[in-house]
Structures are given as C-alpha cells and as structure tokens.
Amino acid sequence: MNPFQTPIEYLKGVGLSRADVLKKELGLATFEDLLRHFPYKYIDRTRFYKIRDVEPELPYVQVIARLTHKELLGEKRTKRLVIQAQDDTGVMELVWFQGIRWMEKALVPGKAYIIFGKPTFFNGKAQMAHPEMELYTPAALLNKGNSTLQPAYNSTEKMKQFGLDSKGLQKLTATLLEQYAKDIHENLPLYIINRFKLASRATAYRNIHFPEDAAALNEAQHRLKFEELFLLQLKLLRNKVLHTQKFKGNIFGTVGNLFHEFYHHKLPFELTNSQKKVLKEIRQDTQRGVQMNRLLQGDVGSGKTVVALMSMLIAIDNGFQTCIMAPTEILATQHYATIKSLVGDDFIEVALLTGSTPQKARKVLHQRLESGDLKILIGTHALIEDKVQYKNLGFVVIDEQHRFGVEQRAKLWRKNAIPPHVLVMTATPIPRTLAMTLYGDLDISVIDELPAGRKPIQTVHFFENQRLAMFGFMKREIAKGRQVYVVYPLIKESEKLDLKNLEDGVNVMAHEFPLPDYRISIVHGKLKAAEKQFEMDRFVKGETQIMVATTVIEVGVNVPNASVMIIENAERFGLSQLHQLRGRVGRGAEQSFCILMSNQKLSYDGRIRLNTMVKTNNGFEIAEIDLQLRGPGNIEGKQQSGVLDLKIANLATDQELLIVIRHVVEDIFKVDPQLGLPENQILHNSLQEKGQGLSWDKIS
C-alpha cells in the first residue's frame, strides 16, 4: 500500500480533531495532501534581534527571550492572552486573540523561546500578535543557523485555534518527511531525469519544504513543476490516444452538392485563409474513421459560424443530421438568424429549439427530426432532452462550451450509436499554454484573421469628468444613423458597491441627456426571456437607437449598424469580458468605437486592463495578459474541468517549460502509444496510480 494515501489523522501529532480541521479548512485529508501543501514563501531566519533594536517598520523579527508573566484579560469577545517576554535589553508584549487555551497550556513562564512575528508598538512598548513560538534549545538555534530559508504555510484562523499555524504545519510536515521520505519513489523514467538534469523526487520534496539553500530550493521547484506538468500532459495525451482507439467515427467520404452550391452561389464573401485552413483540418478529421473532437478558437467576428455551417453541410451531403447547441436562448436565436440569412428559405431547412418553443411546434420538430427530414437543428440545452431523438446525428457544434456541464455535453454525443463528430467553438481566445492543459486532449484550430473589410475597433478610455464628451460623441454617432450599446455592471443602485447602475443610467439618458427623439431598449438578466427578446428585436430592427444593458449581451447579439460600445465602470470588468463586450460592435463596414468609462482612482490591475484594451484588438494578446493578471483558475470557469489542479506550476510563468514538456510527451506517444516499453513502465504505473483522469467527453 502507498503510505501517502494514509488518512491524515494517523500522522503523529494530528489526531481526530486536528484532522477534521485540516480537511475542512484546507482539504488536507491524506499524508500526500500534506506533502503537497507547499510553502507559499520562505523567510530568512538566520538573523536575531535584541528587543531594543526592534522597530515597527520591520516586516518581521526574530528574538530570543524568556517568558516572565502571562495573564488572561477581558471577557468573551474581548478575551486575550498576554505574555511578557524579556531579554537583556528590554521587554516585549506577546498577545493572542485566537487559540488562547492552546497557547496558554503550551507556553511556560520562566523558559526561553525563539519568538518570530510582525512587530507593532503600543504606548512606546514593542508588541507582537500571534507570534510563532519555539522552545529555545541549542539544537533549535543550530537549526536556524544552518537553514537560511524557513517555510511559511497558508493557514486559517480556525486552524490557528488548534495550533495549526504555519509553525504547526511545519512541524507536521517535518514529522511526515522524517518517517516517510524513504517511501517517496520516482514517477518519471530515468532517461527523462537524466536528459533534463532533474533532482530526485525525494530530494525535491525535502528541499521544497526545508531547503538547504536558495539553489536547492530552485532545483526542487523546477523538478516538481516539471513532474506536475509532465504527468498532466501524459494524462491528457493518453486520453487522446485512448479516444482514438475507442471511438470510431462516421466517414464523410464526399464533398457534395449542398457544400458546392453554398460555397459557389450563396456565400456572400470570400473565406479568409484561416477559415479555409480550419475547414481543411475538419475535412481531414472526418475522413479518418475516428470520432473528431476539435476545438475551434476564433476572436469575436472572425467567422466561426460560417466554418461550422460549411462543416455541417459536408455532414449533410454524406447523409447525416447536424445540430448546434448554445448556452442561452439569445445566442441560439442569433445562430439561427445568422444561418437562416446565409442559406435562405429554399436551400435547406433549419429549425430552432429552445425553452420558448411552443408545444405544437415542438411536436412537428420532433417528428421531422426522427424521420431524418430535418438536417440542421439549433438550440439550447433543450437539444439534449430525452424526447429529442435523431435518426442519424453525425455532426455536433457546441458553442461557448464552458457554460455547459459535463453531463449536458455527454448527453448530446450519446444521441447516436456511433458518436457524432464534435466541434467545440469559443469566442474567448485562450492562451496557448492554457489550451494545452485545459483542452490538451482535443485537436485545436484557430481562426486568427478577421474577414476582409472589417475595420479595427477604436478604443478610448474616458474618466468620469469626460462624461459630457462621451454624451456628445453618442449624439453625433446616432445622428449618422448608428446605434449605441451602454453596458452597466449593476441593474439597481447598491449600498455596498459604488458603481454605476442601469436604472440611473436610463433615467439620465431619458431626462437629463437631451435626446428626446431617441428610443431606448433595456435588457438585463431579471427580464423574462420573451421580454428580453422583444427588446432585442426592437434594437435589431432599428426601432431603438440605444440599448442599455448588463453583461447579458456579452455574447449572441449581432447588430451590424451598432457602432458604439460604452462600458460603465470598465475597471471592474475582467479583460476577457471587456473584449467580449467590445466585440458586439465592429460587425459592419463602418468604423466602430468602444468607450471605457472609469473612476479617477484605478488599481494597478485596473489600469493595466484598460490600457491593454486601448492598445490592442488582438484577443490572444489580451488573453495572455489576462492570464498574467488573474491566473489560470479564474479564466473561463476553468476549474469546472478539474484539469487545472496545479499545486506548484504556474501557466502564466512556466509557459516555456510546458511547451517543452508537451513536445516530449508527444514524442513518447509517437514511439510508444501504449506505454508498453520497459523504460516507460514507470509512466504506465504513474497513470494507473492517479487513475486515467478525465475521459475525453468531460473536456469536449
């Protein structure tokens, strides 16, 4: 048995009550969890101060002092433990507001301690709240002198009540390594370790927690980052190999009449080279006899829907039905309108199925679907209801897939005996490294050029004192016959948040802003679907000139005549969301504009976001900066996949390492797809130990 799978309560010094706190507060349930709870920083503990030399501006200090007196003060909520500590130069007061019973019992007056913490001063006297305490012994002092870097661990107030502050976690980790370091076995082949000059796994774990010096720490971090990213890529690419072996796919052998008719006579513009390249990749995928599982990335307005439609026409030419599943009625309706406008009424039947579809229309739709007469169905999650049955579903398009749950997606490809080919589309550009991890077992296509004739959107940043200039610009654009979006972060005024809100904005535009002849559409998440659609339709038809909305319009609104996007409190939105909102304009031939309104006071990150938006329209460049600012866990709802449970590697800073590792793992599977060679047996065992991870359908 692997000792690191042992429940944490069996580690010396833990017990049931501490184990319960470790599980609830930090999710540390086993020895392995504790081993992989890495320090978040390291502190130089070689220097000792005399109490008289302690100053309030010091970030932390370490002193050796004897405890002289302790007492409990206050009652209930104000209760605190106060202990006097003295050296040969002065007295310092130590205070605890949490974990009082534990500390009162553990600390003994008359004994000397090594005291470490952040100093403060009160009435001219040095104080330290919740310091780390270690009984002074020559051995303890020697340990401080030999180890320049002391680990600091994340803890919580609840844990501190049980003595599980950083120091407490350090002691438990030391106990674990002392007893079980010999059981930390290798999980990478020797040829990989030698090629990349990696530290041994056991050495890396010792030095990540208790580094001998800075060089040893760097070696440990490199080894553990390499291991983490390597095993992640191994799992993802192994799933890709298994998928290829397990899931056979329908072969689309011909490019037939529908495709040629559309391409030569109905397509209203020339395809970009990027679009042609992606169509070729999809065409090759659907001829291999293996179920296609491809991600299509493309910036807002890059023409993903046309590529999806033409791929669907190939499927239909080969006798199969197709569908597009979108996360919202607005987006599904938009896809329906776009495709209907491209194919016309006499070319091929296209149907829409959402929660708003009347029962009578549903019945007819179900019948035509089961008979095979209906070839293109567009809808929301209504497509995966059990009553929706296809005769021969061969090609599925999933748009903005991160908004669907795993089971929702899986139900769709189970609608056919042989799983349909799957094309996943996203309008949110994903940094290369993130795509390699989150979508590591999908093939990836990118549309990275806009259709001819599209002008880059001009973006400007206005502060609150430039609001009149913004209103004047709106008036001039509307006078040219254009339309305007105004997006607010809130619907109503909030006592907690000092942000602009939609209701006040409408009031200003309707009464104070002199636009008596202009009409306003209002769209937000609290409206019923029919009300939202009514307001959208008014704007689409040009009956209203201004759409005031929340971020509900982030995706799925296509109004070529809308040329201005105004985003209130733009500093409060993420880069990805700002880019999506900006993409609602710039869809026609006219010059479009985006105005980012903000307060005068901006945080460092807020300023970078707004400056980035002004500087570039490139979604992939924006996504890279977003990754740097926010980290991978917060972009695109990534955590739902479970793939990015990274403990030490960082996709924002370890990009080069990840790319190298990806190529190495790809080369391994080219030579040994089953991981059956003797030198790769250790990799096979590592996968078995961790489980095969997510199957392909959980990521597609």
N, C-alpha and C positions, 0 to 999 in steps of 0.2 A: 504493500500500500504506500502511496505517496504521502509522507508525513505532513506535507504542506497543505493537504486537504483536511487536516485535523481541525475540529471546531476550536475557536479561539479561547473558549473557557478553560481548555486543558493546558494552556501555557502557564507556566509558573508565574504567579503574581497577578493573574487575571481573575479567575473565579466567575461565578454566575452573574453577580450584579454588575461588575465591570464589563463583562462580555455583552450584557444586554445594552449597556450604554454605547459600547463600541459599534455594535450592529446598528442601533437606531440612529446614532449621530453621524457616523462616517461609513456605514455599510461594511465594516470590517468583521467578517464572520469566520474566517479561517486563518491559519498561520500564513498562507500565501497572501491573503489580503493585507495583513500587517507588513509582510516583507515588501509588498509593492505599494505601501503608503510611504512615498518618498518624501524626504525633506523639501520644503519649499524655498529654503535659503540656508546659508551656512554662516556662522558667526565666529569671528576670531576671539577665542577665549584664552589667549596666552597672556594678555595684559591684565594686571590687577591694579586697582586704585586704592588709595587711602581715602577715608571718609572726608577728610578736609579738602581733598582735591576734586571731589565730585561737584559738577556744575550742571545746571538744569538743561543747557543746550546739548549735552551729550546724548546720543541716541540710546546708548545702553552702557552700563558699567558693571564691573565685577569687583567685589570686595571680599576680604576675609574678615569676619567679625564674630564676636561672641554674643550670644543672646543673653540679655541681662534681666529682662522683665517682660511678662506677657499678661494681657488682660482682655476681657470681653467688654465692649462698650455698646451702648444703645439697646434698643429692643425691637424685636420682629424685623420690620423692613429696614431699619437703620442699624441693625446689629453688625458689628465688625470686630475682627480680631486685630489687636495692635500689639506688636512686639518691638522692644527696644534692642538694637544691635550696636555694639561698641567695639572700636579698635583703639589703638594707642593715640589716635589723632582726633577722635570725635565720636558722636552718636548719630545713628540713623534710625528712623522710624519705619517699620515694615507693617503694611496694612493688608488685610484680606476681607473682602465683602462676600466672597463665594467660597464654598468648600471649607467653611470655618471649622466644623467639627473635625474634619480630616486633618487639617493643618495644626489645630490645637493639640491633637493627640500625637502627631508625628514630630513636632518641633520641641526640643528640650532646652530650657534655660540653663545657662552655665556652659553649654557646649559651643564650639566654634563651627561656623558654617561658611561655605563658599556661596555667596549671595549674588545673583545676577538679575538685572532688570533695567527698566527705564526710570531714571531719577526725576523727581519733581521736588519743589521746595514749598513749604508752608510755614509762614511766620519765621522765615530765615532758617528753618530746620530741614535737612535732607530727608526725603521720604521715598518709599518705593512701594507701589501697589502690586500685589500678586507676583512677587519675585520668584525665580527658580531657586530652590534651596537644595544644597548638597552638603552632607556632613563632612567637615574638613578632616582629611587624613593625609599623611604623606603620599599615599598611593593616589588619592584623588588629585592632589596637586601635581604629581608627576604626570598623570594622565592629561591634565590641562596643558602642561608644558610640551608634551610630545605631540599632541594633536592640535594643529592650528585652527582647524575648522570644525566647529560643533554644529550638529544638525538641528534645525528648527522645524517642527512639525505643525501642521494645521490641527487645531483642536477647537472645542466649543466650550461655552460657559458651563453647560451641563456636564461635560466630561471633566472639567476642572474641579467640580464638586466631588469627583471620585479620584482625585489625584492624577487624572489623565491629561495633564497639560503637556506641553512639548517635552518637558523633562521626564514626565511619567511615560510617555510613548517611547522616548529614547531608551529608557531602562528596559521596557518590554522588548524592544527590537534587539537590544544588546543580548538579552536572555535568549531570544529566538536564535540569533546567529551563533551564539556560544554553543547551543545544544545541537543545532541542525545544519550549520554551514556545510558540514561534510556530505549532506544529502542534496545539496544543490548541484544537480547534474547538468551536463551540456544538452542543449537542444538544437545546436547548429552543427553541420558537418565540419570536420577538421579542415577540409580544403577551403571552406569559406572563412574560418577563423584565421587560417594562415594567410590567405590571399589579402584579407583586409586588416591583418595585424590587430585582431581584437583581443582584449583581455579575456581571461576565462570567466565563465558565468559566476562562479563562486566568488572570485576576486572582485568582480564588478559589484555584486550585491553588498559585499563587505565595505567597499570604498564609496558606494553611493550613500550609505548610512554613516559610516565612520571613516572618512577619507584620511589617508596618511598625510597627504599634502594636496595642493591645487592640481598638480599633474595627475595624480592618482584619481582625483575626482573627475577630471576631464575624460580620462580613459574609461572610467566606469560609466559616465553619462553616454559617451559615444557607443560603448558596447550595448547598453540597454536600449538606447534609441534604435540602433541597428537591428537588434533582436526583435523589438516590438514591431517595427515597420516591415521587417522581413517576414515574420510569421503572419502578419496581416495580409501582405501581398500573396504569400503562399496559399493562405486560405481562400482568398478571392479568386486567384487564377486556377486553383484546384477545382473550385466550384464551376468555373467556366469550362474546364476540361470535362468534368462530370456531366454538365449540362449538354455539351456537345455529344457525349456518348449516350445519354439517356433520352433526350427529347428529339425525336425525328421531326422534320418539318415538311410541309407540303412544298412541292417543287413548282415554281411558277416558270414554266418552260418557254412561254411565248410573251412577246410584247405585241398586243393585238390591236384591233380596230379602235376600241374606245380610247386607248392611250394615244394612238397616232392622230385620231380625229381631234382630240383635245389639244394636243401639242401643236398641230399644224394649223388648226382653224379657230380654236376658242381661247387659247392662252393670250391674254391681252398685252403681254410684254415679253421681252427676251429674258430667259433664265440667266442668272449670274453664274460664273464659273463655279462658285461654291455650291450652288444648288445642283448643278449638273454633276459635280463630284459626289455629292451625297446620294443622288438618285442612282449613280453607278454602283456605289457601295451597297445600297439596299438591293439593287438588282442582283448583284453577285451573291449576297446573303441568301436570297430567296431561290437560288438555283442549286444550292449545295445539298439539299435534303436534310438540313439541320435547322431546328427552330431558331429563327432570328430573334435576337434580344439586343436591340441597339438604342443608344441614347442619342438624340438629336439636340444639340445646343445651338441656339441662334439668338442673337440680340433682338430686341423688340423691333418688329417691322422688317426683319430680314428675309421673310418669305418661307417660313417653316410650313405653313398651312398648305401652300401650293405643292411643296415637296410631298407632304403627307397625302394630298389628294391624288397626285400622279402615281404614287406608290400603290394607293388603293385601286386605281384604275387598272394597274397591271394585275392585281389580285382578281379583280372582277373579270378581266379578259381571260383569266385561267379558271373561271367557274366558281369563284368564292365570294362570300359576302364580307363586308368590312364594317367597322364602326370606329367612332371617335368618342372617348369618354373625357369629359371636362369636369372640374371640381365644382363649378357654380352654374346656375341657370343663365346668368349673364354671359359667361364665357361660352357655354354650349350654344346659346342662341346666336352669339357672334360668329362662331364657326359655321353654324347652319346658314346664316345670311351670307357669309363670305363664299362658301362653296356653292350655294344656290346661284349667286351672282356670276360665278365663274362657269358653271356648267349650263345654266339656263333651264328652261322648263321642259324642253323636248329632247334632252340628251340622255339623262339618267335620273331615276327617282331618288330623291334624298329626303329622309324623314327625321323629325326631331322628337325626342322622348325625354321629358323632364317631369318633375313632380307636378307641374301645372298642366300637363297634357290631359284633356278631358277623357273620361272613361270610354266614351263611344269611339273616339279617335284611337285610343289605345287598343281596343279590340280589333279594329281593322289593321292596325300596325302589326300586332302580334300575329295575325293570320298571314299577312304578306311576308313577314319575317320567316315564319315556319315553312311556308311554301317555297321560299327561296327567291320570290319575286323582288323583294326589297333588298337592294345591294349596298346601300350606304345608310347607316343609322348613326345619328349624332345625339348625344345626350349626357346626362349627369350620371350619378351612381344608380339611377333608375335602370340603366342598362344591365346591371348585374342582378336584378330581381329574378327569383326562380322562375316566374311566369314568362320571362323573356327568353324565348328559345329560337336558336338559329338553325337553319338547315345545314349550312356549311360555312362556318365562320373561319376565314383564312387570314385576315389581317386586322390587327387592333392598333389603334393610336391612342396613347394615354397622354393627355396634356397636363402640364404642371403637376406631375405625378406625386411630388412630395406632399400634396394636400390629401392624398388618399392613404388609407390604412393598408397594411399588408394583406389582410384577408379580402378587402374590397378588390384589390388588383388581382389577386389569385383567382377569385371567382370568375373574372372575365375571361382569362385564358383557359379556364376549365369548361367553357361553353362549347368546346369542340372535342371530338375524340382524339384527333391529332392537334396538339396545341397550336393556336394561330401564331403567325409571326407578330412580334411586338415591337412597335416603335414608340419610345418614350420621348416626349418633347418637353423642353423647358426654355422659357424666355429669360431665365435668370442665368447669366453667364457664370460658369463655375471655374475657379482657378484650376489649372492643370493638376496640381498635387491633390486637391480635394476630389476632383473627378476620379483620379487614380485610386483613391481609397473608398469614397462613398459608392462609386459606380465601377469599382475595379473589375468586376466580372461581366461588365457589359462592353460591347464594342461601342466606340464613341465617334460620332460625326459632328462636325462643326460648320455652321454657315457663318462666315466672318466678313461678309461684304453686304452692303445694302443695295437694293435694286437701283438701277440707273434712274437718274432724275430726282432722287431724294436728296434734299439739302440738309446738311448737319444742323441740328437744333442749336440756336444761340442761347446760352445760359448766362444769366446775370444774378448777382447777389445784392439784394436791397436790404438795408436796415429799416427799422420802424420809422425813422424820421424821413424816409424816402417814400412813404405810403402815397402821398399825393401824386408823385411822379408815376408810381405804379398805376394808380387810377387813370391818370391821363393817358398812359400807354394803352390800357384796356379800351378806353373810349376810341382812340384812333384806330385800333385793330378792328373793333366792332363796326366802326364807320366804313371800313373797307369791305364789310360783308363777312368778316371772320367770326368765329365763335371762341369762347374762353372757358377753361376749367379753373375753378378755385377750390383747392383742397384744404380741409381743416383737420387737425388732429383729434378734435372733440366735437360731439354733437351739441352738448349743453355746457354752460359755464360750470366750472368745478371749483370748490373751495380749496381743494388740496393742490391743484395744478394751475399755475399762472400761464395759461395757454389760450390762444385764440379759439373760439368755438363757432360752429356753423350757424347757430341761431342768431348770434350777434352779427355775424358776417352778412347774413341775408338781410337783417334789419338795416344795417348801414348801407348796403347796396340799393335797397328798395326805397329808402327815405333820405338819408344824408347824401349819398353819392348821386349826383344829378344825372340819372339815366332813366327818365320817365318813360321812354319809348321801348326800353329793353325788357325782355321777359326772362325769368329765371326758372331753371329746373333745379329741384332739390332731391338728392339721392344719398341715403345713408343706410346703415345696417339694420335699423329698427323698423324700416318700412317693410310692408308685406311685398312678396315677390311681384305681384301684379302692379302694385303702386310704383315699385322701382322701374319695372318695365315700361309703364306709362310715361314716367318722367324721362327715361332714356329715349324712348321713341320720339317724344317732343323735341328733344335736343338733336337727335339724328335727322329728323325731318326739317330742322332749321326753324321750328316754331319758337324756340327759345334761344337766346344768344349767350347766356351764361349758365353753366352747370356748377352749382355749389354742392360739394360732396365731401364725404370722408374717403378713406382709402379703399372703400368698396369698389371704386373704379380703377384700382391698381391694374387689373387685367380685364380683358374682354370688351373694351369699348373702342370702336373704330369709327371715328368721325373725321374724314379727310379735311373737312372745312374748318375744324378746330385747330387754331394756330398758336394759342397761348395757354400755357400751364402755369398757374400761380400756386405755390405751395406755402401755406402759412406755417410759422414755427418750424421751418425746414430743418433747423438744427436738432430737432427732436426725432427726426426720422433716420433710419439706417441708410447707408449708401445704396444697398440693393433696392430698397423700397423707393428711394428718390429716383433712381434710374428707371424703375418700372413706371412710376408716375409720369416722368418726363416722356416716356415712350408712348403716351396717349396722344401726343401731338407729333407733328412731323410726318404725317401719313399721306399728305397730299404733295402737290408740286410747289406750293407756296412756302416761303420762308416761315419757319415756326420758332417760337421763343418759350423759354422756361424762366420764370422769375422766382427766386428763392428768397422768401421774406424771413427775417430773423430778428431777435432781440439784439441789443448792442453787446451784451455780455455773452461771450461764447466760450465754451470749454475748449480745451486743446483738441480733443477728438472732433467736436462740433465744427471747429474752424477747418480742420483738415478735410472733413466730409464736404463742406460747402465749397472749399477751394478746389477739391477734386472734381466736383460736378461742373464748376465753371470752366475748368481746364480741359476736360476731355469728354467725348461722347462714347469712347470705346468701353463697352461693357466688360470686357475681360480685364482691362486695366483697372477699372473700378472694382471689380470683384477681387483682384489681388490686394488692393488697398483695404478693402472691407475685411478680408481675411486677416491682414496685419492688425487692424484695429479691434476686431471683435473676436477673433479666434474661430476655429472650425465648428465648435459646438453650437454656436448661435446663429449660423448662417443656414437659411433654407430648412429649418426644422430638422437638421441632420441627425439629432440624437434619436429620432424615432427608429432609425435603421439598426441601431446597436453596433454599427461598424466602427464608429469613431470613439471607442472607449480607450483612448490613449492615455497612459499614465505618465509618460515622460517625453515622448516625441511630440514635436510641435510642427504642424503642417505649414505654419507661417514662416518658421525659421529653419526648418530642416528639409527644404524643398530639394536641394541638390542631392542630399543623401537618399531621399525617397526615389528620385528618378534613377539613380544608380542601382538601387535595390530592385526596382521594378524590372529593369533590363536583365539583371542577374537571374531573377526568378523566372522570367520569360524564357531565358536560355535553358534553365534547368528543365522546364516542362517540354521544350522542343526536343531535348535529348531523351528525357525520361518522364513521359506523361503520367505513368502510373507510380512514380517514385519507388520503383522496384529494384534499382541498382543498389548494391551493398553500401556504397558511400552515401546514399540518400535514405537509407533505412531510418536514420535518426529523424529526418524530416517527416517521414510517414508516421513515425511514432508520436512526434510532436502534434501532428494534426489529429491523430486518434485521441491523444490525451486531452486536447482542447475541444474535441468534437469537430465536426465538419463545418460548424458555424452556420451562417445563413445560407439557405438554398437560394438559387438564382431568383426565384419568384418573389422572395422577400425584399429584393432590391429593385426589381424591374418596375 
